[in-house]
């Protein structure tokens, strides 16, 4: 019989969330472990202390922001532009369910985005963050939880959705992966289909949020990304799997880059479990081969 050490126990719990997914009733608390908000080995008392500390730190950041906001508005044009962009994006955000019930508090959403912009110098605001943070607001109850879960999500996923950090790397690795696993498609994408891959940056910027049929599917994929299983940077294998859905049509019809992009943009209402399974199959194929070092360093 195998005894679970703390390390093996941690691996088992992360694997369970990867394989089985999370029940909606435990999602908020489970995300605190997946993101690193709480340590997996922490006791209940330790978690209460951590939560209290994070709440106080959040409140201190809010107080700091309130003090410097007038200065930022008067002296920093970038802040005013970002403030206007956030307000504009949130104004256009559809915030009601099919029955007309309001889903999100737009004022709270704006506050979280502005605070994140001021406090996180690596992940400056970009269009699409308002849609992502909306899902954190739907999941978590308290403002400090929403703020910190979003920050830890960015950190845990290596800022892969940040256009100035991870997105260009994702696109480069996606091109390398296609060239390695599917040379025929790669040749088409270099020729008549040129430009299609680089134009897929919204997939990564939004962490595929618009590709799924439900918020639960989005959370499901994000939860798998947080586990780091079956490998790092699974988002690129997800993108590869989605491109494979239009591959046959693109080759048969000799589609241009714009036509391929349009076909990719029409990939909506996808099932998260099916897409995750497809990405895992790509990974299984990948590890059977003599993988080039850049891909090995990126995924393994």
Backbone as CSV, one residue per row, in Angstrom:
resi,resn,N_x,N_y,N_z,CA_x,CA_y,CA_z,C_x,C_y,C_z
1,UNK,0.854,-1.193,0.000,0.000,0.000,0.000,0.892,1.246,0.000
2,UNK,0.540,2.246,-0.806,1.317,3.472,-0.896,0.778,4.494,0.084
3,UNK,1.661,5.060,0.889,1.265,6.100,1.829,1.460,7.457,1.178
4,UNK,0.436,8.316,1.310,0.524,9.642,0.718,1.328,10.561,1.618
5,UNK,2.461,11.019,1.139,3.199,12.068,1.825,2.480,13.385,1.589
6,UNK,2.824,14.477,2.323,2.205,15.778,2.026,2.342,16.170,0.568
7,UNK,3.522,15.857,-0.010,3.731,16.217,-1.425,2.814,15.405,-2.330
8,UNK,2.713,14.093,-2.058,1.852,13.251,-2.881,0.388,13.595,-2.680
9,UNK,0.036,13.949,-1.434,-1.336,14.345,-1.150,-1.701,15.596,-1.925
10,UNK,-0.777,16.550,-1.952,-0.995,17.768,-2.724,-1.190,17.430,-4.183
11,UNK,-0.331,16.585,-4.733,-0.438,16.189,-6.134,-1.767,15.511,-6.407
12,UNK,-2.223,14.680,-5.460,-3.484,13.972,-5.638,-4.653,14.943,-5.681
13,UNK,-4.629,15.958,-4.809,-5.729,16.921,-4.787,-5.746,17.766,-6.049
14,UNK,-4.569,18.164,-6.513,-4.517,18.922,-7.754,-4.976,18.060,-8.928
15,UNK,-4.581,16.792,-8.927,-4.988,15.892,-10.005,-6.488,15.684,-10.015
16,UNK,-7.094,15.633,-8.821,-8.537,15.442,-8.743,-9.272,16.607,-9.390
17,UNK,-8.795,17.839,-9.138,-9.448,18.995,-9.753,-9.237,19.003,-11.258
18,UNK,-8.097,18.443,-11.692,-7.822,18.364,-13.130,-8.719,17.338,-13.811
19,UNK,-8.847,16.151,-13.201,-9.580,15.054,-13.824,-11.097,15.214,-13.671
20,UNK,-11.531,15.540,-12.458,-12.959,15.533,-12.153,-13.622,16.898,-12.289
21,UNK,-12.843,17.961,-12.230,-13.427,19.284,-12.209,-13.891,19.630,-10.808
22,UNK,-14.408,20.846,-10.637,-14.835,21.317,-9.332,-16.344,21.466,-9.281
23,UNK,-16.930,21.047,-8.172,-18.361,21.270,-7.960,-18.568,22.770,-7.711
24,UNK,-19.600,23.372,-8.316,-19.825,24.821,-8.142,-19.896,25.249,-6.680
25,UNK,-20.353,24.354,-5.814,-20.495,24.702,-4.409,-19.182,24.911,-3.676
26,UNK,-18.105,24.360,-4.217,-16.799,24.499,-3.553,-15.833,25.328,-4.383
27,UNK,-16.293,25.855,-5.506,-15.384,26.516,-6.445,-14.622,27.678,-5.810
28,UNK,-15.317,28.568,-5.104,-14.648,29.744,-4.555,-13.520,29.358,-3.615
29,UNK,-13.800,28.432,-2.691,-12.767,28.023,-1.747,-11.660,27.237,-2.448
30,UNK,-12.023,26.392,-3.401,-11.015,25.599,-4.107,-10.070,26.495,-4.902
31,UNK,-10.607,27.562,-5.471,-9.751,28.479,-6.228,-8.696,29.116,-5.344
32,UNK,-9.000,29.291,-4.073,-8.017,29.893,-3.167,-6.802,28.983,-2.996
33,UNK,-7.024,27.685,-3.106,-5.901,26.740,-3.056,-5.198,26.660,-4.401
34,UNK,-5.972,26.593,-5.476,-5.390,26.453,-6.809,-4.513,27.649,-7.188
35,UNK,-4.931,28.844,-6.764,-4.183,30.048,-7.134,-3.010,30.331,-6.206
36,UNK,-3.016,29.724,-5.021,-1.978,30.028,-4.046,-2.404,31.062,-3.028
37,UNK,-3.655,31.480,-3.070,-4.211,32.373,-2.036,-4.038,31.717,-0.671
38,UNK,-4.317,30.414,-0.597,-4.033,29.588,0.577,-3.014,28.523,0.205
39,UNK,-2.223,28.108,1.189,-1.359,26.953,1.009,-2.191,25.679,1.118
40,UNK,-1.834,24.671,0.307,-2.534,23.395,0.379,-2.364,22.743,1.753
41,UNK,-1.265,23.015,2.416,-0.984,22.371,3.703,-1.492,23.175,4.897
42,UNK,-2.178,24.288,4.662,-2.587,25.166,5.759,-3.730,24.579,6.577
43,UNK,-3.759,24.937,7.860,-4.865,24.558,8.741,-5.974,25.599,8.628
44,UNK,-7.127,25.304,9.197,-8.241,26.250,9.147,-7.878,27.556,9.847
45,UNK,-7.207,27.463,10.984,-6.802,28.677,11.701,-5.823,29.498,10.877
46,UNK,-4.901,28.823,10.224,-3.941,29.529,9.374,-4.646,30.215,8.210
47,UNK,-5.653,29.567,7.673,-6.391,30.174,6.551,-7.179,31.403,6.997
48,UNK,-7.733,31.350,8.189,-8.442,32.518,8.720,-7.482,33.699,8.873
49,UNK,-6.281,33.401,9.342,-5.273,34.453,9.500,-4.863,35.022,8.151
50,UNK,-4.622,34.133,7.182,-4.235,34.571,5.840,-5.327,35.436,5.225
51,UNK,-6.576,35.016,5.336,-7.677,35.776,4.753,-7.782,37.154,5.390
52,UNK,-7.617,37.205,6.713,-7.665,38.487,7.416,-6.542,39.402,6.944
53,UNK,-5.359,38.838,6.761,-4.215,39.619,6.285,-4.448,40.134,4.884
54,UNK,-4.992,39.278,4.023,-5.243,39.697,2.640,-6.320,40.784,2.600
55,UNK,-7.308,40.674,3.457,-8.344,41.714,3.517,-7.730,43.054,3.937
56,UNK,-6.881,43.024,4.975,-6.253,44.254,5.467,-5.325,44.843,4.413
57,UNK,-4.576,43.995,3.718,-3.685,44.477,2.660,-4.480,45.111,1.526
58,UNK,-5.610,44.497,1.199,-6.472,45.053,0.151,-7.005,46.415,0.564
59,UNK,-7.457,46.523,1.802,-7.985,47.792,2.295,-6.907,48.868,2.313
60,UNK,-5.672,48.475,2.649,-4.562,49.434,2.637,-4.284,49.922,1.215
61,UNK,-4.362,49.001,0.241,-4.175,49.392,-1.164,-5.271,50.350,-1.613
62,UNK,-6.495,50.093,-1.185,-7.612,50.973,-1.542,-7.407,52.372,-0.969
63,UNK,-6.953,52.454,0.268,-6.707,53.746,0.906,-5.578,54.485,0.202
64,UNK,-4.532,53.747,-0.154,-3.428,54.350,-0.882,-3.902,54.893,-2.223
65,UNK,-4.716,54.095,-2.917,-5.213,54.508,-4.233,-6.066,55.777,-4.128
66,UNK,-6.925,55.831,-3.127,-7.788,57.008,-2.947,-6.959,58.277,-2.726
67,UNK,-5.827,58.136,-2.038,-4.980,59.294,-1.758,-4.253,59.782,-3.005
68,UNK,-3.810,58.859,-3.838,-3.001,59.268,-4.997,-3.826,59.447,-6.269
69,UNK,-5.098,59.068,-6.250,-5.917,59.159,-7.459,-5.935,60.571,-8.058
70,UNK,-6.151,61.640,-7.239,-6.140,62.994,-7.834,-4.817,63.316,-8.512
71,UNK,-3.717,62.879,-7.889,-2.398,63.121,-8.475,-2.249,62.385,-9.801
72,UNK,-2.707,61.143,-9.835,-2.632,60.355,-11.064,-3.459,60.989,-12.171
73,UNK,-4.629,61.471,-11.828,-5.520,62.077,-12.831,-4.938,63.374,-13.381
74,UNK,-4.204,64.114,-12.557,-3.676,65.411,-12.976,-2.342,65.322,-13.695
75,UNK,-1.520,64.336,-13.316,-0.150,64.311,-13.811,0.170,63.180,-14.787
76,UNK,-0.674,62.155,-14.815,-0.344,60.995,-15.643,-1.430,60.771,-16.707
77,UNK,-1.091,61.136,-17.931,-2.060,60.994,-19.022,-2.445,59.540,-19.251
78,UNK,-1.484,58.618,-19.072,-1.779,57.198,-19.274,-2.857,56.713,-18.314
79,UNK,-2.828,57.229,-17.080,-3.834,56.821,-16.110,-5.217,57.273,-16.566
80,UNK,-5.327,58.515,-17.005,-6.624,59.032,-17.450,-7.130,58.260,-18.656
81,UNK,-6.236,57.933,-19.580,-6.631,57.162,-20.757,-7.115,55.772,-20.347
82,UNK,-6.375,55.149,-19.431,-6.767,53.811,-18.968,-8.085,53.875,-18.222
83,UNK,-8.249,54.876,-17.397,-9.493,55.061,-16.655,-10.675,55.175,-17.624
84,UNK,-10.502,55.932,-18.691,-11.564,56.088,-19.691,-11.810,54.789,-20.453
85,UNK,-10.737,54.066,-20.772,-10.879,52.784,-21.477,-11.647,51.777,-20.635
86,UNK,-11.329,51.721,-19.352,-12.026,50.804,-18.450,-13.506,51.162,-18.367
87,UNK,-13.790,52.463,-18.209,-15.182,52.907,-18.115,-15.950,52.572,-19.393
88,UNK,-15.287,52.760,-20.533,-15.929,52.472,-21.824,-16.186,50.981,-21.997
89,UNK,-15.195,50.158,-21.645,-15.339,48.710,-21.777,-16.455,48.189,-20.870
90,UNK,-16.493,48.681,-19.643,-17.513,48.227,-18.693,-18.903,48.677,-19.130
91,UNK,-18.990,49.872,-19.688,-20.281,50.372,-20.151,-20.874,49.459,-21.226
92,UNK,-20.006,48.906,-22.085,-20.469,48.032,-23.172,-20.717,46.596,-22.718
93,UNK,-20.295,46.287,-21.505,-20.414,44.918,-21.002,-21.870,44.570,-20.714
94,UNK,-22.340,43.464,-21.293,-23.709,43.020,-21.022,-23.700,42.300,-19.682
95,UNK,-24.473,42.820,-18.744,-24.360,42.371,-17.357,-25.609,41.680,-16.824
96,UNK,-26.454,41.175,-17.721,-27.695,40.535,-17.266,-27.794,39.103,-17.786
97,UNK,-28.490,38.269,-17.027,-28.724,36.895,-17.458,-29.942,36.849,-18.371
98,UNK,-30.286,35.682,-18.947,-31.422,35.600,-19.872,-32.752,36.069,-19.279
99,UNK,-32.872,36.062,-17.957,-34.107,36.504,-17.306,-34.087,37.989,-16.984
100,UNK,-32.987,38.658,-17.316,-32.909,40.090,-17.071,-32.342,40.463,-15.718
101,UNK,-31.901,39.479,-14.947,-31.327,39.767,-13.635,-29.900,40.291,-13.789
102,UNK,-29.561,41.287,-13.004,-28.211,41.863,-13.070,-27.209,40.872,-12.483
103,UNK,-26.156,40.594,-13.246,-25.153,39.610,-12.829,-24.003,40.243,-12.053
104,UNK,-23.580,41.425,-12.483,-22.376,42.018,-11.897,-22.627,43.464,-11.492
105,UNK,-21.849,43.896,-10.518,-21.862,45.281,-10.073,-20.756,46.008,-10.829
106,UNK,-21.134,46.865,-11.751,-20.147,47.500,-12.619,-19.235,48.456,-11.867
107,UNK,-19.740,49.085,-10.810,-18.904,49.973,-10.008,-17.800,49.185,-9.305
108,UNK,-18.151,48.040,-8.742,-17.158,47.189,-8.090,-16.141,46.680,-9.113
109,UNK,-16.636,46.351,-10.293,-15.766,45.860,-11.356,-14.757,46.929,-11.760
110,UNK,-15.229,48.158,-11.906,-14.352,49.271,-12.268,-13.289,49.502,-11.190
111,UNK,-13.705,49.428,-9.935,-12.768,49.620,-8.820,-11.667,48.569,-8.837
112,UNK,-12.050,47.314,-9.054,-11.066,46.226,-9.087,-10.072,46.417,-10.233
113,UNK,-10.573,46.798,-11.391,-9.705,46.964,-12.558,-8.745,48.131,-12.389
114,UNK,-9.227,49.238,-11.852,-8.360,50.399,-11.639,-7.294,50.100,-10.586
115,UNK,-7.696,49.436,-9.513,-6.733,49.092,-8.468,-5.680,48.127,-9.001
116,UNK,-6.106,47.179,-9.794,-5.166,46.236,-10.398,-4.188,46.961,-11.315
117,UNK,-4.694,47.907,-12.089,-3.839,48.675,-13.002,-2.776,49.464,-12.236
118,UNK,-3.164,50.067,-11.132,-2.242,50.890,-10.358,-1.228,50.033,-9.601
119,UNK,-1.681,48.884,-9.101,-0.842,48.079,-8.208,-0.023,47.008,-8.914
120,UNK,-0.436,46.591,-10.097,0.271,45.527,-10.807,0.959,46.118,-12.029
121,UNK,2.230,46.448,-11.870,2.952,47.120,-12.947,3.237,46.194,-14.123
122,UNK,3.210,44.875,-13.886,3.472,43.925,-14.969,2.259,43.770,-15.878
123,UNK,1.090,43.632,-15.271,-0.125,43.356,-16.047,-0.995,44.601,-16.115
124,UNK,-0.582,45.553,-16.931,-1.386,46.755,-17.095,-2.710,46.410,-17.764
125,UNK,-3.675,47.308,-17.611,-5.008,47.009,-18.148,-4.961,46.814,-19.653
126,UNK,-5.679,45.808,-20.110,-5.851,45.579,-21.536,-7.315,45.219,-21.792
127,UNK,-7.777,45.524,-22.984,-9.165,45.224,-23.322,-9.408,43.726,-23.172
128,UNK,-10.446,43.374,-22.453,-10.742,41.976,-22.178,-10.615,41.639,-20.707
129,UNK,-9.784,42.400,-19.985,-9.658,42.165,-18.547,-10.996,42.359,-17.842
130,UNK,-11.817,43.282,-18.369,-13.115,43.517,-17.730,-14.001,42.269,-17.812
131,UNK,-13.877,41.514,-18.908,-14.659,40.285,-19.043,-14.126,39.198,-18.123
132,UNK,-12.803,39.146,-17.977,-12.206,38.145,-17.103,-12.544,38.413,-15.637
133,UNK,-12.372,39.662,-15.208,-12.632,39.996,-13.807,-14.114,39.834,-13.477
134,UNK,-14.975,40.013,-14.468,-16.399,39.776,-14.239,-16.633,38.357,-13.724
135,UNK,-15.901,37.379,-14.276,-16.064,36.000,-13.832,-15.564,35.797,-12.406
136,UNK,-14.540,36.550,-12.026,-14.076,36.481,-10.641,-15.114,37.089,-9.704
137,UNK,-15.775,38.146,-10.159,-16.820,38.753,-9.341,-18.015,37.821,-9.188
138,UNK,-18.318,37.065,-10.238,-19.418,36.104,-10.158,-19.081,34.940,-9.231
139,UNK,-17.793,34.637,-9.110,-17.371,33.483,-8.316,-17.188,33.832,-6.842
140,UNK,-16.567,34.974,-6.559,-16.193,35.317,-5.184,-17.146,36.366,-4.623
141,UNK,-17.307,36.345,-3.324,-18.272,37.231,-2.662,-17.675,38.576,-2.286
142,UNK,-16.457,38.577,-1.753,-15.876,39.785,-1.181,-14.892,40.448,-2.125
143,UNK,-14.796,41.782,-2.024,-13.937,42.540,-2.929,-12.472,42.120,-2.835
144,UNK,-11.999,41.874,-1.613,-10.589,41.506,-1.477,-10.317,40.142,-2.102
145,UNK,-11.300,39.238,-2.061,-11.142,37.934,-2.698,-11.062,38.081,-4.208
146,UNK,-11.930,38.904,-4.773,-11.945,39.122,-6.218,-10.596,39.672,-6.687
147,UNK,-10.126,40.679,-5.982,-8.860,41.324,-6.359,-7.697,40.348,-6.288
148,UNK,-7.546,39.672,-5.150,-6.381,38.796,-4.979,-6.458,37.551,-5.841
149,UNK,-7.637,36.996,-6.030,-7.756,35.818,-6.892,-7.339,36.151,-8.323
150,UNK,-7.716,37.329,-8.798,-7.313,37.737,-10.149,-5.796,37.907,-10.221
151,UNK,-5.207,38.543,-9.204,-3.751,38.741,-9.203,-3.018,37.403,-9.170
152,UNK,-3.474,36.501,-8.315,-2.822,35.196,-8.197,-3.034,34.351,-9.447
153,UNK,-4.189,34.510,-10.088,-4.434,33.781,-11.340,-3.425,34.205,-12.403
154,UNK,-3.219,35.506,-12.540,-2.240,36.003,-13.509,-0.856,35.457,-13.192
155,UNK,-0.499,35.502,-11.921,0.825,35.039,-11.501,0.996,33.546,-11.731
156,UNK,-0.013,32.767,-11.352,0.092,31.306,-11.441,0.144,30.849,-12.901
157,UNK,-0.508,31.575,-13.788,-0.496,31.221,-15.204,0.625,31.941,-15.959
158,UNK,1.584,32.482,-15.201,2.775,33.118,-15.769,2.433,34.279,-16.706
159,UNK,1.376,35.009,-16.371,0.942,36.161,-17.173,0.737,35.793,-18.643
160,UNK,0.285,34.569,-18.865,0.162,34.092,-20.248,-0.905,34.841,-21.042
161,UNK,-1.834,35.509,-20.346,-2.883,36.255,-21.051,-2.542,37.736,-21.192
162,UNK,-1.390,38.148,-20.677,-0.990,39.562,-20.742,-0.285,39.819,-22.069
163,UNK,-0.824,40.731,-22.831,-0.375,40.905,-24.217,1.083,41.346,-24.302
164,UNK,1.569,42.079,-23.280,2.955,42.545,-23.310,3.938,41.531,-22.720
165,UNK,3.431,40.425,-22.207,4.310,39.434,-21.584,4.157,38.058,-22.222
166,UNK,2.985,37.445,-22.038,2.834,36.049,-22.413,2.239,35.768,-23.772
167,UNK,1.459,36.694,-24.302,0.704,36.400,-25.523,1.618,36.180,-26.722
168,UNK,2.611,37.042,-26.889,3.513,36.877,-28.041,4.290,35.569,-27.951
169,UNK,4.656,35.188,-26.731,5.349,33.911,-26.533,4.434,32.747,-26.896
170,UNK,3.173,32.829,-26.484,2.203,31.793,-26.835,2.062,31.640,-28.344
171,UNK,1.972,32.759,-29.041,1.802,32.719,-30.496,3.032,32.131,-31.178
172,UNK,4.206,32.491,-30.680,5.449,31.943,-31.235,5.499,30.425,-31.026
173,UNK,5.160,29.976,-29.819,5.203,28.548,-29.529,4.109,27.787,-30.280
174,UNK,2.980,28.432,-30.511,1.923,27.804,-31.305,2.416,27.565,-32.729
175,UNK,3.089,28.541,-33.307,3.648,28.385,-34.654,4.683,27.269,-34.691
176,UNK,5.538,27.210,-33.675,6.549,26.155,-33.600,5.910,24.779,-33.443
177,UNK,4.846,24.718,-32.654,4.166,23.447,-32.427,3.513,22.937,-33.713
178,UNK,2.876,23.831,-34.442,2.250,23.445,-35.717,3.318,22.948,-36.688
179,UNK,4.432,23.661,-36.765,5.514,23.266,-37.670,6.065,21.885,-37.314
180,UNK,6.092,21.566,-36.017,6.648,20.291,-35.573,5.667,19.133,-35.761
181,UNK,4.393,19.352,-35.390,3.414,18.261,-35.424,2.635,18.172,-36.736
182,UNK,2.532,19.275,-37.448,1.683,19.292,-38.650,2.340,20.149,-39.740
183,UNK,3.423,19.650,-40.327,4.165,20.443,-41.329,3.311,20.872,-42.520
184,UNK,2.358,20.027,-42.921,1.508,20.375,-44.071,0.696,21.631,-43.787
185,UNK,0.062,21.662,-42.628,-0.727,22.829,-42.244,0.187,24.036,-42.032
186,UNK,1.360,23.791,-41.478,2.302,24.884,-41.242,2.699,25.565,-42.547
187,UNK,2.913,24.772,-43.593,3.267,25.344,-44.897,2.143,26.214,-45.433
188,UNK,0.902,25.739,-45.256,-0.238,26.534,-45.723,-0.325,27.843,-44.944
189,UNK,-0.069,27.775,-43.636,-0.160,28.967,-42.796,0.972,29.950,-43.074
190,UNK,2.053,29.480,-43.649,3.134,30.368,-44.050,2.857,30.985,-45.420
191,UNK,2.070,30.268,-46.230,1.781,30.726,-47.590,0.468,31.463,-47.677
192,UNK,-0.526,30.791,-48.274,-1.808,31.444,-48.500,-2.503,31.827,-47.203
193,UNK,-2.260,31.049,-46.163,-2.920,31.329,-44.886,-2.117,32.213,-43.964
194,UNK,-1.163,32.937,-44.503,-0.272,33.764,-43.684,-1.052,34.779,-42.859
195,UNK,-0.589,34.980,-41.639,-1.191,35.981,-40.752,-2.248,35.441,-39.826
196,UNK,-2.740,34.226,-40.091,-3.841,33.689,-39.295,-3.433,33.440,-37.846
197,UNK,-2.282,32.806,-37.659,-1.871,32.449,-36.294,-1.649,33.696,-35.449
198,UNK,-0.939,34.675,-35.987,-0.657,35.892,-35.215,-1.928,36.660,-34.871
199,UNK,-2.968,36.484,-35.670,-4.229,37.186,-35.418,-5.093,36.496,-34.366
200,UNK,-4.611,35.363,-33.842,-5.389,34.629,-32.842,-5.091,35.092,-31.421
201,UNK,-4.436,36.245,-31.274,-4.068,36.718,-29.940,-5.264,36.893,-28.993
202,UNK,-6.507,37.195,-29.485,-7.613,37.303,-28.526,-7.892,35.997,-27.770
203,UNK,-7.609,34.857,-28.384,-7.787,33.586,-27.658,-7.003,33.623,-26.349
204,UNK,-5.758,34.059,-26.440,-4.891,34.060,-25.265,-5.201,35.229,-24.333
205,UNK,-5.493,36.404,-24.897,-5.782,37.576,-24.068,-7.001,37.351,-23.174
206,UNK,-7.963,36.594,-23.663,-9.191,36.332,-22.910,-9.204,34.936,-22.299
207,UNK,-8.086,34.219,-22.413,-8.034,32.832,-21.922,-9.207,32.020,-22.466
208,UNK,-9.525,32.219,-23.756,-10.527,31.439,-24.485,-11.955,31.653,-23.949
209,UNK,-12.173,32.736,-23.254,-13.457,32.951,-22.582,-14.636,32.943,-23.553
210,UNK,-14.433,33.479,-24.755,-15.558,33.600,-25.697,-15.803,32.341,-26.505
211,UNK,-14.965,31.308,-26.296,-15.108,30.082,-27.094,-16.095,29.096,-26.481
212,UNK,-16.482,29.317,-25.232,-17.262,28.301,-24.528,-18.735,28.641,-24.422
213,UNK,-19.513,27.602,-24.143,-20.964,27.766,-24.092,-21.459,28.242,-22.744
214,UNK,-20.621,28.186,-21.710,-21.067,28.596,-20.379,-19.885,29.078,-19.556
215,UNK,-20.196,29.837,-18.505,-19.152,30.266,-17.576,-18.510,29.058,-16.903
216,UNK,-19.290,28.028,-16.634,-18.736,26.831,-16.007,-17.645,26.213,-16.867
217,UNK,-17.818,26.262,-18.187,-16.789,25.732,-19.084,-15.520,26.581,-19.009
218,UNK,-15.690,27.900,-18.926,-14.528,28.784,-18.817,-13.771,28.484,-17.526
219,UNK,-14.501,28.426,-16.420,-13.870,28.130,-15.133,-13.170,26.767,-15.182
220,UNK,-13.798,25.812,-15.839,-13.223,24.461,-15.926,-11.839,24.503,-16.587
221,UNK,-11.744,25.213,-17.713,-10.443,25.305,-18.384,-9.441,26.048,-17.511
222,UNK,-9.866,27.169,-16.940,-8.948,27.951,-16.116,-8.434,27.127,-14.936
223,UNK,-9.292,26.305,-14.372,-8.889,25.463,-13.248,-7.818,24.454,-13.660
224,UNK,-7.956,23.923,-14.852,-6.934,22.997,-15.359,-5.618,23.739,-15.583
225,UNK,-5.686,24.939,-16.129,-4.467,25.727,-16.318,-3.768,25.969,-14.988
226,UNK,-4.547,26.180,-13.931,-3.970,26.452,-12.613,-3.282,25.230,-12.011
227,UNK,-3.723,24.045,-12.378,-3.099,22.839,-11.821,-1.722,22.577,-12.417
228,UNK,-1.460,23.134,-13.602,-0.201,22.839,-14.279,-0.148,21.436,-14.841
229,UNK,-1.293,20.793,-14.972,-1.359,19.427,-15.486,-2.117,19.401,-16.808
230,UNK,-1.735,18.557,-17.741,-0.630,17.590,-17.670,0.743,18.224,-17.897
231,UNK,0.758,19.551,-18.167,2.029,20.218,-18.442,1.851,21.711,-18.230
232,UNK,2.959,22.416,-18.279,2.900,23.872,-18.265,2.349,24.365,-19.599
233,UNK,1.775,25.578,-19.554,1.370,26.278,-20.773,0.408,25.470,-21.647
234,UNK,-0.530,24.813,-20.983,-1.523,24.020,-21.714,-2.324,24.877,-22.691
235,UNK,-2.393,26.196,-22.440,-3.190,27.077,-23.296,-2.760,26.983,-24.765
236,UNK,-1.479,26.725,-25.021,-1.014,26.631,-26.410,-1.496,25.329,-27.042
237,UNK,-1.565,24.264,-26.267,-2.102,23.001,-26.780,-3.609,23.119,-27.021
238,UNK,-4.275,23.923,-26.205,-5.704,24.194,-26.416,-5.894,24.934,-27.739
239,UNK,-5.074,25.958,-27.970,-5.165,26.719,-29.222,-4.865,25.833,-30.422
240,UNK,-3.867,24.975,-30.297,-3.537,24.032,-31.380,-4.737,23.129,-31.676
241,UNK,-5.395,22.641,-30.629,-6.554,21.760,-30.803,-7.702,22.484,-31.491
242,UNK,-7.874,23.749,-31.179,-8.923,24.524,-31.833,-8.590,24.763,-33.304
243,UNK,-7.331,25.038,-33.591,-6.927,25.213,-34.990,-7.143,23.937,-35.795
244,UNK,-6.959,22.794,-35.165,-7.175,21.522,-35.850,-8.629,21.355,-36.277
245,UNK,-9.537,22.047,-35.598,-10.959,21.968,-35.944,-11.252,22.615,-37.299
246,UNK,-10.406,23.542,-37.730,-10.627,24.207,-39.025,-9.592,23.773,-40.066
247,UNK,-8.666,22.909,-39.663,-7.550,22.516,-40.528,-8.027,21.924,-41.850
248,UNK,-8.899,20.916,-41.784,-9.314,20.218,-43.002,-9.978,21.168,-43.982
249,UNK,-10.871,22.010,-43.495,-11.545,22.978,-44.365,-10.538,23.959,-44.959
250,UNK,-9.595,24.402,-44.140,-8.602,25.375,-44.608,-7.761,24.805,-45.750
251,UNK,-7.363,23.542,-45.642,-6.533,22.928,-46.675,-7.348,22.592,-47.915
252,UNK,-8.552,22.044,-47.717,-9.387,21.660,-48.866,-9.789,22.866,-49.697
253,UNK,-10.099,23.969,-49.022,-10.587,25.157,-49.724,-9.477,26.157,-50.012
254,UNK,-8.264,25.845,-49.580,-7.157,26.777,-49.787,-7.432,28.135,-49.175
255,UNK,-7.913,28.129,-47.949,-8.385,29.357,-47.313,-7.245,30.343,-47.053
256,UNK,-7.573,31.615,-47.175,-6.627,32.685,-46.870,-6.512,32.845,-45.359
257,UNK,-5.550,33.662,-44.939,-5.397,33.923,-43.514,-6.647,34.528,-42.905
258,UNK,-7.268,35.479,-43.623,-8.491,36.113,-43.113,-9.628,35.108,-43.000
259,UNK,-9.723,34.209,-43.982,-10.798,33.207,-43.953,-10.583,32.215,-42.806
260,UNK,-9.322,31.849,-42.551,-9.015,30.950,-41.431,-9.351,31.629,-40.111
261,UNK,-9.007,32.906,-40.016,-9.310,33.662,-38.792,-10.813,33.723,-38.564
262,UNK,-11.582,33.946,-39.628,-13.037,33.985,-39.505,-13.576,32.644,-39.029
263,UNK,-13.047,31.563,-39.587,-13.476,30.228,-39.173,-13.137,29.983,-37.700
264,UNK,-11.973,30.455,-37.277,-11.568,30.301,-35.871,-12.464,31.117,-34.953
265,UNK,-12.823,32.303,-35.388,-13.702,33.153,-34.576,-15.102,32.568,-34.448
266,UNK,-15.453,31.681,-35.371,-16.765,31.028,-35.315,-16.770,29.786,-34.426
267,UNK,-15.631,29.484,-33.827,-15.563,28.362,-32.887,-16.096,28.828,-31.537
268,UNK,-17.369,28.624,-31.325,-18.026,29.059,-30.094,-18.857,27.906,-29.532
269,UNK,-19.338,28.104,-28.316,-20.172,27.095,-27.643,-19.461,25.751,-27.527
270,UNK,-18.148,25.793,-27.335,-17.381,24.562,-27.200,-17.560,23.964,-25.810
271,UNK,-17.312,22.673,-25.711,-17.373,21.965,-24.437,-15.964,21.903,-23.853
272,UNK,-15.799,22.389,-22.631,-14.464,22.470,-22.030,-13.819,21.103,-21.888
273,UNK,-14.558,20.116,-21.422,-13.966,18.794,-21.205,-13.471,18.185,-22.511
274,UNK,-14.237,18.375,-23.589,-13.810,17.852,-24.884,-12.537,18.548,-25.366
275,UNK,-12.472,19.862,-25.168,-11.299,20.609,-25.610,-10.076,20.270,-24.759
276,UNK,-10.266,20.123,-23.463,-9.164,19.736,-22.577,-8.653,18.353,-22.958
277,UNK,-9.563,17.440,-23.246,-9.168,16.084,-23.660,-8.368,16.124,-24.946
278,UNK,-8.806,16.957,-25.892,-8.078,17.082,-27.154,-6.671,17.631,-26.919
279,UNK,-6.564,18.620,-26.047,-5.251,19.191,-25.741,-4.348,18.166,-25.061
280,UNK,-4.926,17.346,-24.200,-4.141,16.296,-23.527,-3.666,15.242,-24.526
281,UNK,-4.483,14.962,-25.529,-4.078,14.017,-26.570,-2.898,14.572,-27.368
282,UNK,-2.915,15.873,-27.620,-1.785,16.502,-28.314,-0.528,16.379,-27.461
283,UNK,-0.678,16.596,-26.170,0.475,16.463,-25.270,1.006,15.032,-25.272
284,UNK,0.081,14.065,-25.245,0.496,12.652,-25.275,1.261,12.338,-26.553
285,UNK,0.827,12.923,-27.666,1.543,12.742,-28.932,2.912,13.424,-28.879
286,UNK,2.944,14.578,-28.280,4.173,15.372,-28.242,5.289,14.656,-27.480
287,UNK,4.951,14.088,-26.326,5.991,13.498,-25.482,6.533,12.180,-26.036
288,UNK,5.886,11.651,-27.078,6.383,10.440,-27.721,7.449,10.752,-28.768
289,UNK,7.664,12.058,-29.018,8.570,12.456,-30.081,9.843,13.098,-29.509
290,UNK,10.797,13.268,-30.373,12.024,13.959,-30.012,11.772,15.456,-30.155
291,UNK,11.312,16.056,-29.087,10.811,17.430,-29.131,11.966,18.430,-29.186
292,UNK,11.870,19.436,-30.065,12.895,20.483,-30.095,13.009,21.171,-28.734
293,UNK,14.202,21.631,-28.413,14.461,22.175,-27.079,13.548,23.344,-26.703
294,UNK,13.267,24.288,-27.609,12.379,25.399,-27.216,10.990,24.915,-26.777
295,UNK,10.432,23.930,-27.485,9.141,23.381,-27.093,9.249,22.612,-25.784
296,UNK,10.335,21.880,-25.630,10.544,21.114,-24.390,10.618,22.043,-23.182
297,UNK,11.352,23.137,-23.333,11.491,24.097,-22.237,10.157,24.772,-21.917
298,UNK,9.333,24.968,-22.928,8.065,25.665,-22.753,7.001,24.803,-22.087
299,UNK,6.951,23.525,-22.470,5.878,22.661,-21.981,6.286,21.783,-20.796
300,UNK,7.537,21.401,-20.730,7.926,20.357,-19.780,8.649,20.911,-18.542
